[in-house]
Amino acid sequence: MAKRGKSGGRNSIRAVAGVVDVPAGSRQSGPVEGVYYIDTGDCELVADQDNSTGWLLKINGVMSSHIDLADPLFLDFEYMRWMAALVESRWPPSDASSAKLRGLHLGGGACSMARYFAAAYPDARQVVVELDGKLAEYVRNWFDLPKAPLLRIRVGEARAVTETLTAHTRDFIIRDVFAGAHTPRPLTTTEFNQHVKRVLAPGGLYVANSGDAPDLRNAREDAATIAAAFKHTVIIADPAMLKGRRYGNMVMAGSDEPIVDDPRLRRRLLGGAVPAHLWDDAQVRAFAAGAPVRHDPPPPPSIAE
């Protein structure tokens, strides 16, 4: 689930009725408005009417991504800006030691975040895991993404892929996977978080986009499960979301190294088009208090022969 930011008044979306049928394996030069058949349904590519180089991607009727072809460092969705700010707080792009950052993105869409980090960290190595192979092919053709090894798109289910990865091989992992309004439950359990911890390098950072309704039940359970897995946590969200006044996104993060209370990060979050607050570890644990920690369902009983 994605909600657009308010920068530049970019809130108008023009409906597109036509369906574009592109044969498999063909190469389309650049984005063209229309509805496209993909492996998991359909996606709609819409030109941003307030930005001549901007494009919006909807998947099965749900807003997914925004891309500015002229500026990979422009992120239209506020929660993506919060994610970028958090990662850059830990690994400043100006620091030479951050140059070869290793990232894993669970959930692809238009690869907006991976494209951003490729511009911010030109020597970074990133893998995007996308369930829909046809969508991944379209996105590669439409948006001129960096090539491997800088950016690889791996087609597969996010949890299954994560479980196969070598330990300590990623500096950050971003979870931004939705089926409708919520993240699939197998990507929110303690067992999944343990796989994430195994794959993260020492000092690594897990960042999750958690969507919820005003009752915040899902967000509290997500926060409780992340807090149970990691020694240090934070939450970033706008005040209305934190108070349960609207449907929207929270960015949650976990690490076994302290997530430094960086005044520059707080100023950056407050200075955005949608000002956001950062909750520290104590505030996250208070928010999650009493919420159940999620676990995988028990395996079905074996049937004796």
N, C-alpha and C positions, 0 to 999 in steps of 0.2 A: 504494500500500500504506500502511496506517495502523495504528499500534499505539496502544491507549488508554493514558492516563496512569493513575496510581494515586491521584489525589486523591479523597478521600471514599469510597474503596472502590468506585468505579463500574466494576465489572467484570462484572456480570451482564447477559445478553442473553436475552430470552425469545423462543423461536421462534414464528413466525407462519405458520400454514398457509394461510390464506385468500388468494385473489388478488382484488385490487380492480381492476375494469375501469372506468376513468373515460374517457368519450368525449372525443375530441380537442376542444379548444376550450372545454370546460366548466370552471367555476371551483369548486374544492373549498375550502370555508372551513376553513383550518387543517389541520394534519397528522392523519391517521388511520392507525393501524397496518394493515399489509398489504403484499402484494407487488404491484408495479405494473409493467405492461408499458411499456418505453421503447424508443427507436429501436435501441439497441445490446444489447437483451436484457431484463433486468428489474432492478428495484431493490426493496429491502425497507426499509420504514420501521418502526422499532421504538422503542417508548417506553422511556426509560431508567428502570429499576426503582429506581434509587437517587436519582433526581432528578425531581421531579414536573413540572418544566418542560423536561426534557431529551429529545432525540430523537437516535437513531442512524440513519444511512443506510448500507446495504450495496448495492453495485452488482455484479451478477452473482456474488453470494455472497462478495464481498470487502468488508471494512469500509472505508468511505470517509470518513465525516464524522460529527461530533457538533455539535448545535446546542442551546444553552440559550435558550429563547424569552424568558426573563425577564432574561437577562444576556448581551448580545453580547460583553462583554469576558471571558467565561469560555471558555477553550479547554481541552477535555478531553484532546486528544492532545498528548503532550509535545513532539513535533517542531514543532507549530504554535506552542507557547509559545516555543520557541527562535527560530523565525523572527520572531515579533513582537518579542522582546527585541532581536534584531539590528537590525531596522529602527528601532525606537525609540531604540536607542543612537546611530544616525546622525542621526535626526530626532526629538528629544525632543518629545512631544506638547505640552508646556508652552511650547515655543518658538514664537513667533508666525510665524516664517519657515517653519515646517513645516505651516502650516494648509492650504495648497492642494497637498498632496502628490499626485502623479500615479502611480497604480499599475496594473500589468498582471498579471493572474493567469492563468497557463496551466494549465488544469484547474480545473473548477468544483466538482463535487460539490455539497454543500449551501451553498457560498459562505461557509464558516465564517470564513476569513481575511479576505475582503473585508468581511464584516459586522463583524468585529472592528475593522478599520482605519476603517470608516465611523463607528464609535463613538469611537475614539481620536482621529481627525482629522475632525471633522464637516464640514469644507469640502473634503475630499479628493475627487478625481475618479478613479474606478476602472473598469476594464473587466475582465470575467471572460470567458475564452474556454472554451466548453464544447462538446465534440463532439456531444453528444446533445441535440437540440432538445426532445424530449419531457421529458427530465429537467429541462432548464432551465425549462420551463413549470411543471412540478410544483413545483420549488424556489421559484420566484417566488410561487406560490399558498400553499405551506405555511408559509413562514418570513417573510413580510412584510418583504422586503428593501428597502433604500432604493431610490428610483426614480431614473431617469436625470434629470439628468446625473451625479448622485452615484455611481450604480452602474449600469453597463450590462452586460448579458450578451450576448455575441456568439457565435452558434452557428457553429462551424467547427473545422477541424483546427488545432491550436496552431501548428505551424510555418508552415503556409500563411498564417494570419492574421498572424503576426509578420512575415513577409516583405513584407506589404503596408503595414505601418505607417510613418508619417512619422518621419524621423530626429529624435533628441533630444527625444522627446515623453513619456518616462516616467522618473520618478525611481527607481522600483524595479520589477523584474520577478521574479515568483515562479513557478518551475516545479514543479508538483505533479501530474504526469501519469503514470498507470500503466496498463499493459496486463498484467494478472496481477501478477507480483511485481516487474517492472522497468519503467523508463521506456522508451517506444519509442525505438529507436536514432536515428531522425532528429532527436530532440530532445536528443541528447547529443554531437553532432559539432562539430568545429571550425567548419565552415561555418555551423551553426545558431548557435553562440556569436558569430560575427561579425555575424549579423543582430541578436542581442540587444544587442551593443555599439553597433550603429548606432542602435537605437531608444532606448537609454538616453541621458538628458541628462548633461552633464558632472557628475561626482561621483555618478553613478547606481550602483545596487547590484543585482546579479543574485544571487538566492537560489534554490537548488535542493534539493529533497527527493530524496535518493539512497538507494534501498533496496538491501540486499544480504544475502547469506548469510555465514556465518562466514569463508569464504575471502577475502572482501573484494576479489575480483578486479574486480567491476563498479565498486565504489567507487573503487579505485585508478585505473581507466581514466577514470572520470568526473572525478576530481580532477586527473589529468594533463591532461585536455582543457580544463578550466576554467582551470587554472594556465597553460596555454600561451596562452590568449586574454586573460587579465587580468593586470595588473601586481601586484595584491594579492589574496590569498585567505585564507579561514579555513574551518575545519571545526568544527562543534558536534555532539557526540554523547556518550552516556553511556560510562563507562569500559569496560563489558563489550563494547559495540559496537566501540569503538576497538581493543580487544585481539582482536577476531575470535572472541568467545565466544558470540555469538548472532546470530540473524537480526533485522534491524531497520532503523532509519533513521539516516542522517547528513544534517545540514543543511550544505550547501556554499555558499559565497558568493564572488563575484568582483567586483572593482571596479578601475578605473584610478586611483582616489584611495585613499590609505592607509585601511585599516579600523582605526580607532584602538583600541589596547589599553585598553579602558575598564574600570577596576576594578569599576564599578557593574554592568556587564554580566556580568562573571565571577561576582560575588556573586549576581546574579539567577539565573544558570544553575545555580549550586551550591545555591541555596535552594529549588529546585523539588521537586515530589514525586518526580521522577526526576532526581537531580543530574547535570549535564552538564559536560563540560570543553570548553574552546575551544582549538583548535590555531591558532597564528599561521601566517603565510605560510611561514616556514622549515620548520615542522613539516609543513605540507601538502605542500610540495614534496619533503620527505624521504619522506613516506608514498607519494607518487606516483612516486618515482624508479624508472625502469625499466619502468613501465607504458606501453603504447602510447597515443598520442594518437589519438583516433577521428576519422575522416574519412568524408564521404559516399562511397558506392561510385562508381566511375567510371561515366560514362554508357555505355550500350551502344554498340558500334561501329555506325557508320552503314552501311546496306546500299546499295551502289552500284546505281544503276538500270541 
